[in-house]
Structure formats: structure tokens, C-alpha cells
Amino acid sequence: MKRLAIAGLALTAATAGTAPVWAADLPQSPAPAYEAVPAPQQSIDWTGLYVGGNLGWAFGNFDNNTSGSASLDTSANGISGGLYTGYNYQITPNVVVGAEADFSLTSLEDSRTNGGLTLESKSSWNSNIRGRVGYAFDRYLVYGAGGLAIADLELSGNGDSDNKTALGWTLGAGGEAAITNNVSARLDYSYQDFGSQDFNLNGTGVSSDFSNSQVRLGLGYKF
């Protein structure tokens, strides 16, 4: 019995000594691979005063009628360019409110002849004063805007011309992308409606209902 016990102890010691060798010969599982997790995009604080410039295209419609009911409707489109300024306040991480004013020069001009009268319709500049409400995420802001529209209208014909500074309303929408913490680029659409304006051309009364759409690209700087 004593000899069997000694033999068992010797076998156990021999097995323990060779176990690491056997383990080294077995196939090894590869070390787990760890993928790099991209850092989240930095959010932008939109609160603050900003200024910018824009360039775009305007589409104007002049619904013109004389006192004799002759229709002289016309439309014109052309380049527009100007400046804008405003202030944003970021209420929550996602909700941004603000106010903005802009001024643009336009090249809207066209003419039409009817009933013996050739009428030229023209708008050289327009402006908006709007409130804005937007949704911010990552480095982007999408918004809706609305408020007061102002434009220069001029009608010429019958050897005379008459002009008005027309007031109307505007609605629009757009989006901005922050290039840096202070510089942003935007794409903006606005619709303006000025209702009916009355003109007198050497005794001939003309009513003009003017509306305008603008699509503009802008680049701004936030202080």
C-alpha cells in the first residue's frame, strides 16, 4: 500500500510538470480585437449676435391691371445679393429662437404691352424683418422664419413713372452648418407677398399685386 501511494505521488508530480508543455502545444485563441469608437461631434452654441452676406436668385410676379381692366401681368427673375444680421438664443440644447433683418439688391424688371399701353414693372431692392425658430443638432441648425417684408416697386408707362415702398409679409425656411465655432454657411428660402399697390401714370390708374421668392446662399460670422 505504501508503495502504491508513493507511485501515485510521483505520477501526479510528473503530470503537473508536463502540463505547461502540453498547453503550449494546443492552438491558442487570438486576443480579442477592440474597435476604436469615434468621438462624438462637438455641438455648437448658437447663442449670439451674427452678421453675414448672401447671394441668390429672385423670382418676382407682377399682377398688373389698368383702370380699364387691361391685364398687364408679367414676371421677372434675376440675381440678388445683400447682407443680413440677427441674434440667436439657444433655449435648450436643441431649440433656438432669434430675430433677423436682411437687405438685398435685386434685378427684377420686365415689360408688357396691352390695350395700347406698354408697362414696365421693376423692383430694385427688398428687405425682411423676421422671427426665427430652429432645431439644432450636432453642428447644424434648421429653422423656419416669418415676419415683415419691405420692397421698392416702380411702374413706368404712358410717358410717366410712379414708385412705392410696399409693405407685406414673408415666410421661409432654411438650414445652417457651422464650419467653425464662429463661421457658418446657410441655404435660405423666403416668400414675400406685398398685396395690391395703386399707381398713377399720367391719369391712367394701375394696380399691381407683387409677390417674390428668393433662394439664397449665405456665409455668416457669429460673435
Backbone as numpy.savetxt, mean C-alpha at the origin, in Angstrom:
# Nx Ny Nz CAx CAy CAz Cx Cy Cz
31.66 -78.47 44.30 30.82 -77.26 44.30 31.69 -76.01 44.30
32.72 -76.03 45.11 33.61 -74.88 45.18 34.28 -74.63 43.85
34.64 -75.74 43.16 35.27 -75.58 41.84 34.30 -74.97 40.83
33.02 -75.35 40.90 32.02 -74.79 39.97 31.85 -73.29 40.21
31.86 -72.88 41.46 31.72 -71.45 41.77 32.88 -70.66 41.23
34.09 -71.21 41.41 35.28 -70.51 40.91 35.23 -70.40 39.39
34.79 -71.51 38.72 34.71 -71.50 37.25 33.69 -70.47 36.78
32.55 -70.32 37.51 31.53 -69.34 37.13 32.02 -67.92 37.23
32.78 -67.65 38.31 33.34 -66.30 38.48 34.33 -65.98 37.38
35.14 -66.95 37.01 36.13 -66.73 35.95 35.44 -66.44 34.62
34.35 -67.17 34.32 33.61 -66.96 33.06 32.97 -65.58 33.02
32.43 -65.17 34.16 31.80 -63.84 34.23 32.81 -62.74 33.98
33.98 -62.85 34.58 35.03 -61.84 34.40 35.50 -61.80 32.96
35.63 -62.98 32.34 36.08 -63.02 30.94 35.07 -62.39 30.02
33.75 -62.65 30.28 32.69 -62.07 29.45 32.66 -60.57 29.59
32.80 -60.05 30.82 32.80 -58.59 31.04 33.96 -57.94 30.34
35.09 -58.59 30.26 36.25 -57.99 29.61 36.12 -57.89 28.12
35.39 -58.84 27.52 35.27 -58.83 26.06 34.05 -58.09 25.56
33.12 -57.70 26.47 31.89 -57.03 26.04 32.14 -55.75 25.27
33.08 -54.89 25.73 33.33 -53.67 24.93 33.83 -53.96 23.54
34.61 -55.04 23.39 35.11 -55.39 22.06 33.95 -55.76 21.15
33.00 -56.60 21.68 31.83 -56.98 20.87 31.01 -55.75 20.50
30.84 -54.83 21.46 30.03 -53.63 21.20 30.66 -52.78 20.13
32.00 -52.74 20.11 32.69 -51.94 19.10 32.47 -52.50 17.71
32.26 -53.85 17.62 32.07 -54.47 16.31 30.65 -54.31 15.78
29.69 -53.93 16.65 28.29 -53.80 16.20 28.09 -52.50 15.44
27.13 -52.46 14.51 26.84 -51.20 13.77 26.39 -50.12 14.74
26.87 -48.91 14.54 26.55 -47.80 15.42 25.48 -46.92 14.77
24.50 -46.46 15.56 23.47 -45.53 15.06 24.08 -44.14 14.90
23.77 -43.47 13.79 24.33 -42.12 13.59 23.80 -41.15 14.64
24.60 -40.15 14.95 24.18 -39.13 15.92 23.01 -38.35 15.33
22.02 -38.02 16.14 20.86 -37.28 15.61 21.27 -35.93 15.03
20.66 -35.61 13.86 20.97 -34.34 13.19 20.02 -33.26 13.70
20.56 -32.09 13.92 19.78 -30.97 14.43 19.69 -29.90 13.34
18.45 -29.56 12.93 18.26 -28.53 11.91 18.24 -27.15 12.57
18.85 -26.20 11.87 18.86 -24.83 12.39 17.47 -24.22 12.25
17.00 -23.62 13.30 15.69 -22.97 13.28 15.89 -21.51 12.90
15.24 -21.04 11.80 15.44 -19.65 11.40 14.93 -18.69 12.46
15.65 -17.60 12.63 15.23 -16.59 13.60 13.99 -15.90 13.09
13.05 -15.57 13.97 11.84 -14.88 13.53 12.16 -13.50 12.98
11.33 -13.05 11.98 11.53 -11.74 11.40 11.28 -10.67 12.45
12.09 -9.60 12.35 11.95 -8.52 13.31 10.70 -7.71 12.99
9.88 -7.42 13.99 8.70 -6.60 13.80 9.11 -5.14 13.78
8.30 -4.33 13.09 8.58 -2.91 12.94 7.60 -2.11 13.79
8.10 -1.07 14.44 7.25 -0.13 15.16 6.84 0.96 14.17
5.55 1.01 13.80 5.07 1.96 12.81 4.72 3.32 13.41
4.79 3.45 14.72 4.43 4.72 15.35 5.43 5.81 14.97
4.90 6.98 14.57 5.78 8.11 14.30 5.35 8.93 13.09
6.01 10.06 12.94 5.79 10.96 11.80 6.57 10.46 10.59
5.98 10.56 9.41 6.66 10.12 8.19 6.40 11.08 7.04
7.31 11.10 6.08 7.17 11.88 4.85 7.59 10.98 3.69
7.13 11.32 2.49 7.51 10.51 1.33 7.11 11.15 0.02
7.49 10.50 -1.04 7.13 10.94 -2.39 6.53 9.77 -3.16
5.64 10.08 -4.11 5.02 9.02 -4.89 4.97 9.38 -6.37
4.84 8.35 -7.17 4.73 8.49 -8.62 3.74 7.44 -9.10
2.81 7.85 -9.98 1.80 6.88 -10.42 1.06 7.32 -11.66
-0.17 6.79 -11.78 -0.99 7.03 -12.95 -2.41 7.37 -12.49
-3.00 8.39 -13.11 -4.34 8.83 -12.75 -5.30 8.58 -13.90
-6.56 8.26 -13.57 -7.62 7.99 -14.54 -8.82 8.87 -14.18
-9.03 9.94 -14.96 -10.10 10.89 -14.65 -11.27 10.78 -15.61
-12.49 10.95 -15.08 -13.71 10.96 -15.89 -14.45 12.27 -15.67
-14.76 12.97 -16.78 -15.50 14.23 -16.74 -16.86 13.99 -17.39
-17.93 13.98 -16.59 -19.28 13.86 -17.12 -19.83 15.27 -17.29
-19.72 15.78 -18.52 -20.07 17.18 -18.81 -21.38 17.28 -19.57
-22.23 18.22 -19.16 -23.49 18.49 -19.85 -23.74 20.00 -19.89
-24.16 20.49 -21.06 -24.47 21.90 -21.20 -25.92 22.17 -20.79
-26.25 23.47 -20.70 -27.61 23.84 -20.35 -28.61 23.38 -21.40
-28.11 23.10 -22.62 -28.97 22.59 -23.68 -29.01 21.08 -23.72
-28.48 20.43 -22.68 -28.49 18.98 -22.51 -27.56 18.24 -23.47
-26.65 18.97 -24.11 -25.67 18.30 -24.98 -24.62 17.61 -24.11
-24.36 16.33 -24.38 -23.40 15.57 -23.60 -21.99 15.76 -24.15
-21.09 16.13 -23.27 -19.69 16.34 -23.65 -18.77 15.54 -22.73
-19.22 14.32 -22.40 -18.43 13.46 -21.50 -17.09 13.13 -22.13
-16.08 13.09 -21.28 -14.76 12.71 -21.75 -13.99 12.08 -20.60
-12.93 11.41 -20.94 -12.05 10.83 -19.92 -10.60 11.10 -20.31
-9.74 11.11 -19.31 -8.33 11.37 -19.55 -7.51 10.59 -18.54
-6.33 10.22 -18.93 -5.42 9.58 -17.99 -4.01 10.08 -18.25
-3.21 10.04 -17.21 -1.85 10.54 -17.33 -1.06 10.33 -16.06
0.19 10.73 -16.10 1.09 10.53 -14.98 0.74 11.47 -13.84
1.00 11.02 -12.62 0.83 11.87 -11.43 2.03 11.68 -10.53
2.35 12.72 -9.79 3.47 12.64 -8.88 3.35 13.69 -7.80
3.80 13.36 -6.59 3.68 14.32 -5.52 4.32 13.86 -4.23
3.86 14.47 -3.12 4.42 14.23 -1.80 3.31 13.83 -0.84
3.70 13.13 0.23 2.73 12.79 1.28 3.42 12.88 2.64
2.60 13.11 3.67 3.09 13.11 5.04 1.98 12.65 5.96
2.34 12.10 7.09 1.32 11.62 8.02 1.92 11.17 9.33
1.04 10.65 10.19 1.46 10.15 11.50 0.71 8.85 11.78
1.46 7.82 12.19 0.89 6.54 12.59 1.00 6.35 14.09
0.02 5.63 14.65 0.09 5.22 16.05 -0.28 3.75 16.13
0.64 2.95 16.64 0.45 1.51 16.73 -0.23 1.18 18.06
-1.54 0.94 18.02 -2.32 0.69 19.24 -1.95 -0.63 19.88
-1.87 -1.68 19.07 -1.46 -3.01 19.50 -0.37 -3.48 18.55
0.24 -4.64 18.79 1.25 -5.13 17.83 0.73 -5.28 16.41
-0.60 -5.38 16.23 -1.13 -5.58 14.89 -2.00 -4.44 14.36
-2.52 -3.59 15.23 -3.45 -2.54 14.80 -2.75 -1.18 14.77
-2.82 -0.52 13.61 -2.20 0.79 13.41 -3.25 1.77 12.90
-3.34 2.93 13.51 -4.23 3.99 13.05 -3.39 5.22 12.75
-3.92 6.12 11.92 -3.17 7.32 11.61 -3.94 8.27 10.72
-3.29 9.37 10.37 -3.85 10.38 9.47 -2.78 10.77 8.47
-3.21 11.08 7.26 -2.25 11.37 6.18 -2.81 12.42 5.23
-1.93 13.27 4.72 -2.28 14.25 3.69 -1.30 14.10 2.52
-1.82 14.27 1.30 -0.94 14.20 0.13 -1.33 15.26 -0.88
-0.39 15.57 -1.75 -0.62 16.54 -2.83 0.07 16.02 -4.08
-0.67 15.97 -5.20 -0.12 15.44 -6.45 -0.41 16.37 -7.62
0.55 16.50 -8.50 0.33 17.14 -9.80 -0.12 16.08 -10.78
-1.10 16.41 -11.63 -1.63 15.46 -12.61 -1.66 16.08 -14.00
-1.72 15.24 -15.00 -1.77 15.70 -16.39 -3.05 15.18 -17.05
-4.20 15.49 -16.43 -5.49 15.04 -16.96 -6.07 16.14 -17.85
-6.21 15.85 -19.14 -6.71 16.86 -20.08 -7.24 16.17 -21.32
-8.47 16.54 -21.74 -9.06 15.99 -22.95 -10.18 16.91 -23.41
-10.60 16.76 -24.67 -11.65 17.63 -25.21 -12.63 16.82 -26.05
-13.84 17.41 -26.23 -14.87 16.77 -27.04 -15.76 17.85 -27.64
-16.25 17.59 -28.87 -17.13 18.53 -29.56 -18.51 17.92 -29.71
-19.53 18.72 -29.35 -20.92 18.29 -29.51 -21.82 19.53 -29.47
-22.84 19.57 -30.32 -23.77 20.69 -30.36 -23.10 22.01 -30.71
-22.06 21.96 -31.51 -21.36 23.17 -31.92 -20.41 23.73 -30.88
-20.22 23.02 -29.77 -19.32 23.48 -28.72 -18.20 22.47 -28.53
-16.96 22.99 -28.59 -15.79 22.18 -28.26 -15.39 22.50 -26.84
-15.44 21.47 -25.98 -15.18 21.68 -24.55 -13.92 20.91 -24.15
-13.02 21.65 -23.52 -11.80 21.03 -22.99 -11.92 20.91 -21.48
-11.68 19.70 -20.95 -11.75 19.44 -19.51 -10.34 19.16 -18.99
-10.04 19.72 -17.82 -8.66 19.62 -17.33 -8.63 19.60 -15.81
-7.71 18.79 -15.26 -7.41 18.80 -13.83 -5.90 18.72 -13.67
-5.33 19.73 -13.01 -3.87 19.85 -12.93 -3.29 19.36 -11.61
-4.11 19.33 -10.57 -3.60 18.86 -9.28 -4.74 18.33 -8.44
-4.41 17.51 -7.45 -5.40 17.06 -6.48 -4.73 16.69 -5.17
-5.54 16.60 -4.13 -5.02 16.35 -2.79 -6.01 15.49 -2.01
-5.49 14.77 -1.01 -6.31 13.98 -0.11 -5.93 14.27 1.34
-6.91 14.29 2.22 -6.69 14.32 3.67 -7.47 13.13 4.21
-6.75 12.09 4.68 -7.40 10.81 4.97 -7.04 10.28 6.36
-7.98 9.56 6.93 -7.69 8.74 8.09 -7.33 7.35 7.60
-6.48 6.64 8.36 -6.05 5.30 7.96 -6.20 4.32 9.12
-6.57 3.09 8.78 -6.60 1.99 9.74 -5.88 0.82 9.07
-4.91 0.25 9.78 -4.11 -0.80 9.16 -3.85 -1.99 10.05
-3.39 -3.07 9.43 -3.01 -4.31 10.13 -1.53 -4.56 9.85
-0.74 -4.65 10.91 0.71 -4.85 10.79 1.09 -6.28 11.13
2.03 -6.83 10.36 2.59 -8.15 10.65 3.99 -8.22 10.06
4.90 -8.83 10.84 6.31 -8.88 10.45 6.78 -7.47 10.09
7.16 -7.27 8.83 7.64 -5.96 8.37 6.67 -5.32 7.38
5.39 -5.70 7.47 4.41 -5.24 6.49 3.21 -4.57 7.17
2.56 -3.69 6.41 1.35 -3.01 6.87 0.38 -2.91 5.71
-0.84 -3.42 5.89 -1.90 -3.24 4.91 -2.95 -2.33 5.55
-3.57 -1.47 4.74 -4.43 -0.45 5.33 -5.56 -0.05 4.38
-6.59 0.53 4.98 -7.66 1.20 4.26 -7.65 2.66 4.67
-8.12 3.53 3.78 -8.06 4.97 4.04 -9.28 5.66 3.43
-9.68 6.76 4.04 -10.81 7.52 3.51 -10.85 8.91 4.12
-11.49 9.85 3.39 -11.59 11.20 3.92 -11.96 12.21 2.86
-11.32 13.37 2.91 -11.62 14.52 2.07 -10.70 14.55 0.85
-11.30 14.86 -0.32 -10.53 15.03 -1.55 -10.70 16.46 -2.06
-9.64 17.00 -2.63 -9.63 18.36 -3.18 -8.96 18.31 -4.54
-9.53 19.03 -5.53 -8.93 19.02 -6.87 -9.20 20.32 -7.60
-8.32 20.61 -8.53 -8.48 21.74 -9.43 -9.20 21.26 -10.70
-10.29 21.94 -11.09 -11.02 21.62 -12.32 -11.09 22.87 -13.18
-10.84 22.68 -14.47 -10.93 23.79 -15.40 -11.62 23.34 -16.68
-12.62 24.12 -17.13 -13.31 23.86 -18.39 -13.09 25.05 -19.31
-12.81 24.77 -20.57 -12.59 25.81 -21.57 -13.43 25.53 -22.80
-14.05 26.58 -23.36 -14.86 26.44 -24.57 -15.67 27.70 -24.81
-16.17 27.84 -26.02 -17.00 29.00 -26.36 -16.22 30.30 -26.16
-14.90 30.23 -26.38 -14.06 31.41 -26.23 -13.85 31.85 -24.80
-14.05 30.97 -23.85 -13.94 31.33 -22.44 -13.43 30.13 -21.64
-13.05 30.40 -20.40 -12.64 29.32 -19.50 -13.12 29.65 -18.09
-13.33 28.62 -17.30 -13.78 28.77 -15.92 -13.14 27.66 -15.10
-12.76 27.97 -13.87 -12.14 26.93 -13.03 -12.72 26.96 -11.64
-12.60 25.80 -10.97 -13.11 25.61 -9.62 -12.09 24.82 -8.81
-12.10 25.05 -7.50 -11.44 24.15 -6.57 -12.54 23.30 -5.96
-12.60 22.04 -6.36 -13.72 21.16 -6.00 -13.38 20.34 -4.76
-14.40 20.16 -3.92 -14.27 19.30 -2.75 -15.08 18.03 -2.97
-14.56 16.92 -2.50 -15.25 15.64 -2.63 -14.80 14.67 -1.55
-15.01 13.39 -1.81 -14.62 12.36 -0.85 -13.71 11.35 -1.53
-12.98 10.62 -0.73 -12.03 9.63 -1.25 -12.03 8.38 -0.39
-11.84 7.24 -1.03 -11.64 5.96 -0.37 -10.49 5.25 -1.06
-9.76 4.44 -0.31 -8.65 3.73 -0.93 -8.09 2.65 -0.02
-7.03 2.02 -0.50 -6.36 0.96 0.24 -4.93 0.86 -0.27
-4.11 0.20 0.54 -2.72 0.05 0.11 -1.95 -0.88 1.02
-0.67 -0.99 0.73 0.22 -1.81 1.53 1.61 -1.22 1.56
2.30 -1.40 2.69 3.66 -0.90 2.86 4.56 -2.04 3.32
5.81 -1.97 2.91 6.83 -2.91 3.35 8.01 -2.12 3.89
8.45 -2.44 5.10 9.58 -1.76 5.70 10.89 -2.31 5.13
11.63 -1.44 4.45 12.93 -1.83 3.90 13.97 -1.81 5.02
13.93 -0.76 5.83 14.73 -0.66 7.05 13.78 -0.23 8.17
14.31 0.04 9.36 13.46 0.50 10.45 12.85 1.87 10.17
13.42 2.62 9.21 12.94 3.96 8.93 12.42 4.16 7.51
12.83 3.33 6.58 12.46 3.50 5.16 11.46 2.43 4.76
10.38 2.85 4.10 9.36 1.90 3.64 8.94 2.23 2.22
8.52 1.19 1.50 7.98 1.34 0.15 6.50 0.98 0.20
5.69 1.62 -0.66 4.25 1.39 -0.63 3.66 1.33 -2.03
2.51 0.65 -2.10 1.65 0.66 -3.28 0.27 1.10 -2.78
-0.27 2.17 -3.40 -1.48 2.80 -2.87 -2.48 3.03 -4.00
-3.78 2.75 -3.71 -4.85 3.06 -4.64 -5.84 3.99 -3.94
-6.30 5.03 -4.67 -7.32 5.92 -4.12 -8.33 6.28 -5.20
-9.60 6.36 -4.78 -10.68 6.80 -5.64 -11.23 8.11 -5.09
-11.46 9.08 -5.98 -11.98 10.38 -5.59 -13.26 10.69 -6.36
-14.25 11.24 -5.67 -15.50 11.65 -6.32 -15.81 13.08 -5.87
-15.96 13.98 -6.86 -16.14 15.40 -6.56 -17.55 15.90 -6.85
-18.43 15.01 -7.25 -19.80 15.43 -7.51 -19.88 16.41 -8.68
-20.98 17.16 -8.75 -21.24 18.06 -9.88 -20.80 19.49 -9.55
-20.10 20.11 -10.50 -19.68 21.51 -10.39 -20.25 22.28 -11.58
-20.66 23.53 -11.34 -21.26 24.36 -12.39 -20.27 25.39 -12.91
-20.21 25.49 -14.26 -19.29 26.42 -14.92 -20.09 27.30 -15.88
-19.56 28.51 -16.14 -20.18 29.44 -17.08 -19.16 29.83 -18.13
-19.45 29.50 -19.38 -18.55 29.79 -20.49 -19.25 30.74 -21.45
-19.03 32.06 -21.23 -19.65 33.09 -22.06 -21.15 32.91 -22.18
-21.80 32.67 -21.05 -23.24 32.54 -21.03 -23.76 31.13 -21.23
-22.88 30.19 -21.59 -23.29 28.79 -21.73 -22.99 28.06 -20.43
-24.02 27.54 -19.79 -23.83 26.82 -18.54 -23.42 25.37 -18.79
-22.41 24.93 -18.07 -21.93 23.55 -18.18 -21.79 22.97 -16.77
-22.35 21.80 -16.56 -22.14 21.08 -15.29 -21.17 19.93 -15.55
-20.26 19.77 -14.62 -19.24 18.73 -14.78 -19.17 17.90 -13.51
-19.33 16.59 -13.67 -19.21 15.66 -12.56 -17.89 14.91 -12.73
-16.93 15.20 -11.85 -15.57 14.69 -12.02 -15.26 13.61 -10.97
-14.71 12.49 -11.45 -14.20 11.44 -10.56 -12.82 11.02 -11.05
-12.03 10.48 -10.14 -10.64 10.19 -10.46 -10.14 8.99 -9.66
-9.33 8.16 -10.29 -8.66 7.04 -9.62 -7.16 7.19 -9.80
-6.42 6.82 -8.77 -4.97 6.90 -8.84 -4.34 5.62 -8.28
-3.33 5.15 -8.99 -2.49 4.05 -8.51 -1.08 4.61 -8.40
-0.49 4.52 -7.17 0.78 5.19 -6.93 1.77 4.29 -6.21
3.02 4.41 -6.58 4.14 3.80 -5.86 4.82 4.89 -5.06
5.16 4.59 -3.80 5.76 5.60 -2.96 6.96 5.08 -2.17
7.78 6.00 -1.74 8.92 5.69 -0.90 8.93 6.71 0.24
8.90 6.23 1.50 8.78 7.14 2.63 9.85 6.92 3.68
9.97 7.93 4.55 10.92 7.88 5.66 10.19 8.21 6.95
10.30 7.33 7.97 9.69 7.54 9.27 10.73 8.04 10.26
10.39 9.11 10.95 11.30 9.70 11.93 11.25 8.95 13.26
